[in-house]
Amino acid sequence: MNPPNLQDIARVFLHLGASAFGGLAMLEPIRRRVVDGQAWLSQRDFLDGLALCQMVPGATVVQMAAYVGYRLRGAAGGLTAAAAFILPAFFLMGGLSLLYFHYGELAWVKSASRGLNAVVIALLLQSLWGLGQAVGRRLPDLLVAAAALAALAGRVNYFGVFLLAGLARLGLEVLFGGGESSPSEAAPEPRARVKTAVIQGLAAAGGLMALAWGLGRLDPILGELTGIFIKIGVISFGGGYVMIPILQWEVVDRLGWLTLRQFLDGILLSYVTPGPLLILAVFVGYFVKGLPGAILSTLGVFLPPVLIIFWVFPFYQRIKESRWVRPALQGILAALVAMLALVTLELSRSALTHWKDLALLAGGAAALMVFRVNLLWVAAAAAGMSLLIY
């Protein structure tokens, strides 16, 4: 089939972004839409992209949007998909930030978040089921997933667990074999494209540094704000949960731009807003420098990881079918399933504290997994019910 145009990519990812509650929980809805629904990618290509996104910094769901768009329409498609996915969260978080800094009241947000937490848990269960079926069909994958789950539960570094999972799965393949890897549907990237990727990557890095420097000359606070979020975007392996302590140290402890109470309220707002936890950048940027601060903070934290995907992908295409690389990628995916299981368990223990929470979870899971109700309607209904009963 012919690849979709940019308008089609934007439409699909705007819809996904508007219902993107729960971070990693959105992986399965994205897979269903681009693999099962639109048939834009094969299951194998989607899982390859998911493995790649675990090994680069940034929010995994935004990276996946960029990866899908890049596979379909190159850099223009990747930027379109990522921007469309983030845009609904940007506008909603911007509106909530405006209300918060004028009124400072979050009681209704805390009530609504209980219903949304139930939907997030239902989405995580759905993602576990879908991805578990895709990567857990062989004993070596199950062994690696079990070991990764134990390591993550013991608070071993996220990036280290994924790296060791890939090496362990490769070791099992070398020791016990287990069949040939399936050929990719995509041809290896030509050498010229790899060379182009290197040049584009260096140009993008230089451009980002020049942007931060130029803003610093025009407005020192705006320049420092942008530089902080560019730095976080480049080093945030593990997504928003890794970003939070770094950002707290920068804007609360070191610079004093926000109080700790304001920072914690911003985190709460990011939980009830669609999109990744990194959308907290809008809240911080708006408070420090208004709309320009919100825009530049968002660009700073999301654009560098997207550019990294574009830069890494041609190299990845050349090596991913290696008999050494394919089992390692399978190990990384097994570790991702383990991480989803742990996140589901921990969120369930903290969020499901009342029979009403269990009822909301049961209703949300049934609506999503049995009746296939649109996620946006399920999230809206859960938030509304939560406001009524809490």
Backbone torsions as a table, in degrees:
resi	resn	phi	psi	omega
1	MET	NA	153.8	177.4
2	ASN	-72.4	142.0	178.8
3	PRO	-65.0	150.2	-179.0
4	PRO	-68.4	159.0	175.6
5	ASN	-83.1	174.9	-176.0
6	LEU	-64.2	-33.4	179.2
7	GLN	-64.7	-40.6	177.8
8	ASP	-64.5	-42.5	178.6
9	ILE	-61.7	-45.3	-180.0
10	ALA	-62.0	-42.9	-178.3
11	ARG	-62.2	-46.4	-178.2
12	VAL	-64.4	-43.9	-175.5
13	PHE	-80.1	-23.0	169.4
14	LEU	-63.4	-44.1	179.1
15	HIS	-64.1	-44.8	178.5
16	LEU	-63.8	-41.0	-179.4
17	GLY	-65.8	-32.9	179.7
18	ALA	-69.7	-19.4	-179.2
19	SER	-118.4	21.1	-171.6
20	ALA	-86.4	60.0	176.4
21	PHE	-84.3	134.3	170.6
22	GLY	102.2	10.0	174.1
23	GLY	58.1	-113.1	-178.2
24	LEU	-58.5	-23.9	179.2
25	ALA	-62.9	-17.7	-178.4
26	MET	-81.9	-5.6	-177.5
27	LEU	-61.5	-42.0	-178.3
28	GLU	-68.4	-44.0	174.5
29	PRO	-59.2	-37.7	176.8
30	ILE	-64.3	-44.3	179.6
31	ARG	-60.4	-45.4	-178.7
32	ARG	-61.7	-38.0	-176.4
33	ARG	-73.1	-46.5	-172.1
34	VAL	-89.6	-21.6	179.4
35	VAL	-100.0	-57.0	-175.9
36	ASP	-79.6	-39.6	-174.4
37	GLY	-82.9	-64.3	-175.7
38	GLN	-84.0	-18.3	-176.5
39	ALA	56.0	38.7	178.4
40	TRP	-77.9	-33.4	178.7
41	LEU	-130.3	155.9	171.3
42	SER	-79.6	162.9	176.3
43	GLN	-58.1	-41.2	-178.5
44	ARG	-63.7	-44.5	-179.9
45	ASP	-65.9	-37.0	177.8
46	PHE	-63.4	-46.5	-179.5
47	LEU	-66.6	-34.7	174.8
48	ASP	-60.9	-43.3	178.2
49	GLY	-64.3	-38.3	179.0
50	LEU	-63.2	-41.3	176.8
51	ALA	-63.8	-42.4	178.3
52	LEU	-60.4	-43.5	-176.6
53	CYS	-66.7	-21.5	176.7
54	GLN	-74.2	-19.3	-173.7
55	MET	-102.8	4.8	177.0
56	VAL	-124.7	157.6	-178.5
57	PRO	-70.8	163.0	175.3
58	GLY	113.0	175.8	179.2
59	ALA	-77.2	123.2	-172.6
60	THR	-58.1	-41.8	-176.1
61	VAL	-68.3	-36.4	176.3
62	VAL	-68.6	-40.2	176.6
63	GLN	-59.6	-40.9	179.7
64	MET	-65.6	-38.7	175.8
65	ALA	-60.0	-45.5	179.3
66	ALA	-63.8	-40.1	179.8
67	TYR	-62.8	-47.4	-179.8
68	VAL	-60.9	-48.2	179.8
69	GLY	-61.0	-38.8	-180.0
70	TYR	-66.4	-40.6	178.3
71	ARG	-62.8	-31.3	-174.9
72	LEU	-87.4	-42.8	-172.4
73	ARG	-139.7	27.1	177.6
74	GLY	68.7	-157.2	-175.8
75	ALA	-61.0	-37.8	178.7
76	ALA	-62.4	-41.3	177.5
77	GLY	-66.6	-39.4	179.4
78	GLY	-65.0	-44.8	178.4
79	LEU	-65.7	-39.3	178.8
80	THR	-62.6	-47.4	-178.5
81	ALA	-64.0	-45.1	-179.0
82	ALA	-65.0	-44.5	-179.7
83	ALA	-64.2	-43.7	179.8
84	ALA	-63.6	-37.3	-179.6
85	PHE	-67.2	-37.4	-176.5
86	ILE	-81.9	-29.4	-169.6
87	LEU	-55.0	-47.3	179.4
88	PRO	-58.8	-42.3	179.2
89	ALA	-65.6	-37.4	179.6
90	PHE	-60.8	-48.7	-177.8
91	PHE	-68.0	-40.8	-180.0
92	LEU	-67.6	-44.4	178.6
93	MET	-65.6	-36.0	175.9
94	GLY	-62.3	-43.6	177.5
95	GLY	-64.5	-42.6	178.5
96	LEU	-65.9	-36.9	177.9
97	SER	-64.1	-41.9	177.7
98	LEU	-59.9	-47.0	178.8
99	LEU	-63.3	-42.0	-176.7
100	TYR	-63.9	-46.9	-175.3
101	PHE	-74.8	-11.3	173.3
102	HIS	-94.9	-33.3	-173.9
103	TYR	-118.5	-28.5	174.3
104	GLY	65.0	25.3	-177.2
105	GLU	-116.9	127.5	-175.7
106	LEU	-125.0	14.5	-176.7
107	ALA	-60.2	-41.8	-178.9
108	TRP	-67.6	-32.4	178.6
109	VAL	-65.7	-41.2	-179.6
110	LYS	-63.8	-37.2	178.0
111	SER	-68.7	-46.5	-178.9
112	ALA	-63.4	-31.8	-176.5
113	SER	-64.8	-25.7	179.8
114	ARG	-67.2	-41.2	176.7
115	GLY	-68.4	-39.5	179.1
116	LEU	-67.5	-33.9	176.1
117	ASN	-60.8	-39.8	178.5
118	ALA	-62.9	-40.1	177.9
119	VAL	-66.3	-39.8	178.7
120	VAL	-61.3	-42.5	178.7
121	ILE	-63.6	-41.4	177.0
122	ALA	-61.6	-40.0	177.5
123	LEU	-65.4	-39.9	178.1
124	LEU	-62.9	-41.8	177.1
125	LEU	-62.2	-40.4	178.4
126	GLN	-64.6	-41.6	178.4
127	SER	-65.7	-40.7	177.9
128	LEU	-59.4	-43.5	-179.4
129	TRP	-63.9	-47.8	-177.4
130	GLY	-67.5	-50.3	-178.6
131	LEU	-71.8	-33.7	177.9
132	GLY	-61.0	-40.6	177.1
133	GLN	-65.8	-33.5	-176.0
134	ALA	-75.3	-34.2	-172.6
135	VAL	-116.7	-4.7	-173.9
136	GLY	-109.8	36.2	-176.0
137	ARG	-90.7	-9.5	-176.3
138	ARG	-125.1	150.4	-177.3
139	LEU	-58.4	-43.7	178.8
140	PRO	-57.8	-38.0	178.1
141	ASP	-64.5	-41.2	179.5
142	LEU	-65.4	-39.4	178.9
143	LEU	-64.7	-44.1	179.2
144	VAL	-65.0	-42.0	179.0
145	ALA	-61.9	-42.0	179.5
146	ALA	-64.1	-43.8	179.1
147	ALA	-65.1	-40.5	178.7
148	ALA	-64.7	-39.5	178.2
149	LEU	-61.0	-44.0	179.0
150	ALA	-63.7	-42.0	-179.3
151	ALA	-66.8	-43.8	179.2
152	LEU	-65.4	-38.2	176.9
153	ALA	-64.4	-29.2	176.5
154	GLY	-84.5	9.6	177.0
155	ARG	64.6	31.4	171.4
156	VAL	-70.5	145.7	-177.4
157	ASN	-50.6	130.4	-177.4
158	TYR	-54.3	-50.2	-176.7
159	PHE	-64.4	-39.6	178.4
160	GLY	-63.2	-38.7	179.0
161	VAL	-63.0	-44.3	-179.9
162	PHE	-65.2	-39.8	178.6
163	LEU	-64.1	-47.0	-179.9
164	LEU	-66.9	-34.4	177.7
165	ALA	-62.2	-42.2	177.4
166	GLY	-63.3	-43.0	179.4
167	LEU	-66.9	-40.0	-179.8
168	ALA	-65.1	-41.8	179.8
169	ARG	-66.1	-36.9	175.7
170	LEU	-64.0	-42.0	178.5
171	GLY	-61.7	-41.2	177.7
172	LEU	-64.0	-37.2	179.2
173	GLU	-66.2	-40.8	179.5
174	VAL	-66.2	-40.7	-176.7
175	LEU	-73.0	-42.8	-170.2
176	PHE	-115.6	-7.3	-178.7
177	GLY	68.6	-154.4	176.9
178	GLY	138.1	24.5	172.8
179	GLY	104.0	162.3	-179.2
180	GLU	-85.4	146.3	175.5
181	SER	-74.0	149.3	-178.4
182	SER	-77.2	143.9	179.6
183	PRO	-68.8	148.5	178.7
184	SER	-77.8	150.9	176.0
185	GLU	-77.3	-18.3	-178.8
186	ALA	-95.2	138.3	178.1
187	ALA	-74.9	152.6	176.8
188	PRO	-57.7	146.2	-179.2
189	GLU	-68.6	135.6	177.1
190	PRO	-64.9	154.0	-176.3
191	ARG	-60.7	-34.5	179.7
192	ALA	-61.9	-36.6	-179.8
193	ARG	-70.2	-34.8	176.1
194	VAL	-63.7	-43.7	178.4
195	LYS	-61.4	-42.8	177.8
196	THR	-61.1	-39.6	179.9
197	ALA	-62.5	-39.4	178.4
198	VAL	-62.2	-47.4	-179.1
199	ILE	-62.6	-44.5	-179.8
200	GLN	-64.5	-38.7	179.4
201	GLY	-63.6	-44.4	178.4
202	LEU	-65.2	-39.8	178.9
203	ALA	-64.9	-41.1	179.6
204	ALA	-64.9	-43.3	179.2
205	ALA	-61.8	-44.0	177.9
206	GLY	-63.5	-39.2	179.1
207	GLY	-63.8	-41.1	179.0
208	LEU	-65.7	-42.0	178.4
209	MET	-65.0	-39.6	178.1
210	ALA	-65.3	-37.5	178.0
211	LEU	-61.1	-48.8	-179.6
212	ALA	-62.7	-41.7	180.0
213	TRP	-65.2	-45.5	-179.0
214	GLY	-63.6	-41.6	177.5
215	LEU	-64.6	-36.8	178.6
216	GLY	-62.6	-33.9	177.7
217	ARG	-72.2	-36.0	-178.9
218	LEU	-78.6	-42.7	-177.4
219	ASP	-148.9	102.7	-174.3
220	PRO	-56.2	-39.5	-178.7
221	ILE	-69.0	-43.9	178.9
222	LEU	-64.1	-39.0	177.4
223	GLY	-64.6	-42.6	179.3
224	GLU	-67.5	-40.2	177.6
225	LEU	-59.0	-47.6	179.6
226	THR	-63.3	-42.4	179.2
227	GLY	-61.9	-38.7	178.5
228	ILE	-61.1	-45.6	-176.6
229	PHE	-75.1	-30.2	172.2
230	ILE	-62.6	-45.0	179.5
231	LYS	-61.2	-44.2	179.7
232	ILE	-64.7	-40.4	178.8
233	GLY	-60.6	-32.6	-177.3
234	VAL	-81.9	-29.5	-173.7
235	ILE	-107.6	0.3	-172.2
236	SER	-84.0	63.4	169.8
237	PHE	-65.4	126.1	-176.9
238	GLY	101.4	-3.8	173.4
239	GLY	79.4	-150.5	-170.8
240	GLY	-62.1	-33.1	-178.1
241	TYR	-65.4	-28.7	175.5
242	VAL	-78.4	-33.6	-176.8
243	MET	-68.3	-35.3	-169.7
244	ILE	-56.4	-53.1	-179.5
245	PRO	-64.3	-34.1	178.4
246	ILE	-66.2	-46.6	-178.7
247	LEU	-66.1	-39.1	177.5
248	GLN	-59.8	-43.6	179.5
249	TRP	-62.8	-39.7	-176.4
250	GLU	-70.8	-53.7	-168.1
251	VAL	-94.6	-18.1	178.5
252	VAL	-103.2	-57.8	-173.1
253	ASP	-76.3	-46.4	-173.2
254	ARG	-84.1	-48.1	-172.9
255	LEU	-99.7	-22.3	178.6
256	GLY	68.2	25.5	179.8
257	TRP	-70.1	-35.6	177.8
258	LEU	-124.2	151.3	169.0
259	THR	-78.7	163.9	178.6
260	LEU	-62.1	-37.8	179.4
261	ARG	-62.7	-44.5	178.3
262	GLN	-63.1	-40.5	-179.9
263	PHE	-63.3	-44.4	179.1
264	LEU	-65.1	-37.1	176.0
265	ASP	-64.6	-36.7	176.1
266	GLY	-62.2	-39.4	176.8
267	ILE	-62.5	-43.1	179.3
268	LEU	-61.1	-43.1	178.0
269	LEU	-62.1	-36.7	-180.0
270	SER	-67.8	-25.8	177.6
271	TYR	-71.9	-32.3	-176.9
272	VAL	-97.4	8.2	178.4
273	THR	-106.8	138.6	174.9
274	PRO	-61.9	155.3	-179.4
275	GLY	103.5	177.1	-177.1
276	PRO	-74.5	163.1	178.3
277	LEU	-60.7	-25.6	179.2
278	LEU	-63.7	-9.4	177.0
279	ILE	-66.5	-8.1	170.3
280	LEU	-53.0	-24.5	177.9
281	ALA	-55.9	-35.7	179.9
282	VAL	-63.5	-45.8	-178.8
283	PHE	-60.1	-50.5	-178.0
284	VAL	-65.3	-47.0	-178.6
285	GLY	-62.0	-40.1	179.6
286	TYR	-64.9	-41.9	-178.9
287	PHE	-64.9	-39.4	-175.0
288	VAL	-78.5	-44.0	-173.1
289	LYS	-141.1	29.1	175.8
290	GLY	64.3	-150.6	-176.8
291	LEU	-62.3	-43.3	176.3
292	PRO	-58.6	-39.1	178.3
293	GLY	-65.1	-40.0	179.4
294	ALA	-64.5	-43.3	-178.6
295	ILE	-65.7	-48.2	-176.0
296	LEU	-70.3	-34.7	176.3
297	SER	-64.0	-41.7	179.4
298	THR	-65.1	-45.7	177.0
299	LEU	-61.5	-41.4	-177.6
300	GLY	-62.8	-39.3	-175.0
301	VAL	-85.6	-26.5	-176.0
302	PHE	-101.2	-33.2	-174.2
303	LEU	-68.1	-45.7	-179.3
304	PRO	-57.0	-45.4	177.9
305	PRO	-63.0	-35.2	177.4
306	VAL	-64.6	-42.5	177.9
307	LEU	-64.8	-33.5	177.2
308	ILE	-63.7	-40.3	176.6
309	ILE	-58.2	-46.4	180.0
310	PHE	-60.8	-38.5	-176.3
311	TRP	-73.2	-40.7	-174.4
312	VAL	-78.7	-31.8	-169.7
313	PHE	-54.9	-45.8	-179.7
314	PRO	-59.5	-38.0	176.9
315	PHE	-66.3	-41.7	-179.0
316	TYR	-60.6	-41.7	179.1
317	GLN	-60.4	-33.5	-176.6
318	ARG	-75.8	-24.7	-173.2
319	ILE	-112.0	-13.3	-167.4
320	LYS	-67.6	-23.8	179.8
321	GLU	-90.5	4.3	175.1
322	SER	-59.9	143.8	179.0
323	ARG	-64.4	-13.9	176.2
324	TRP	-92.9	-32.1	-174.2
325	VAL	-83.3	-39.9	-176.0
326	ARG	-56.6	-47.9	177.4
327	PRO	-63.4	-35.0	178.7
328	ALA	-63.3	-40.6	177.1
329	LEU	-63.0	-38.4	178.0
330	GLN	-63.5	-36.8	176.8
331	GLY	-66.0	-38.6	177.6
332	ILE	-63.6	-41.6	178.0
333	LEU	-65.1	-37.9	176.7
334	ALA	-62.8	-39.6	177.6
335	ALA	-66.3	-34.3	176.7
336	LEU	-63.5	-42.0	177.0
337	VAL	-60.9	-40.5	177.5
338	ALA	-62.4	-41.9	179.5
339	MET	-64.9	-40.7	176.1
340	LEU	-60.1	-41.1	179.4
341	ALA	-63.1	-42.6	-178.9
342	LEU	-67.8	-43.4	178.1
343	VAL	-60.8	-41.4	178.5
344	THR	-61.7	-45.1	-179.4
345	LEU	-63.9	-46.9	-176.7
346	GLU	-67.7	-40.8	178.1
347	LEU	-66.7	-37.8	178.8
348	SER	-63.1	-42.0	-178.9
349	ARG	-65.3	-34.3	-177.7
350	SER	-88.4	-28.1	-172.7
351	ALA	-99.1	-28.9	-176.1
352	LEU	-95.7	75.5	-174.7
353	THR	-106.6	-0.1	-176.2
354	HIS	-145.8	155.1	-180.0
355	TRP	-61.5	-27.5	177.6
356	LYS	-64.6	-37.2	176.9
357	ASP	-63.0	-42.0	178.7
358	LEU	-64.3	-37.8	178.5
359	ALA	-65.6	-41.9	177.1
360	LEU	-63.5	-39.2	177.9
361	LEU	-63.5	-46.0	-179.4
362	ALA	-61.6	-43.7	179.1
363	GLY	-64.8	-43.4	179.3
364	GLY	-64.7	-42.9	179.9
365	ALA	-64.2	-42.0	179.2
366	ALA	-64.5	-43.2	-179.3
367	ALA	-62.5	-41.3	-176.3
368	LEU	-78.8	-45.2	-168.5
369	MET	-94.8	-25.6	-178.1
370	VAL	-102.3	-52.2	-174.8
371	PHE	-93.7	-6.9	175.7
372	ARG	57.2	40.9	177.8
373	VAL	-72.2	145.2	178.5
374	ASN	-56.1	133.6	-175.4
375	LEU	-58.8	-37.8	-178.9
376	LEU	-61.1	-40.9	178.2
377	TRP	-69.0	-37.7	178.8
378	VAL	-63.7	-44.6	-180.0
379	ALA	-63.9	-43.4	179.5
380	ALA	-63.5	-42.4	179.5
381	ALA	-65.4	-41.2	-179.7
382	ALA	-65.1	-42.4	178.3
383	ALA	-64.0	-42.7	178.6
384	GLY	-63.7	-44.7	177.5
385	MET	-61.5	-39.9	-179.6
386	SER	-64.0	-39.5	177.6
387	LEU	-64.2	-32.4	-178.7
388	LEU	-76.3	-37.2	-170.5
389	ILE	-99.5	-9.4	179.2
390	TYR	-114.0	NA	NA
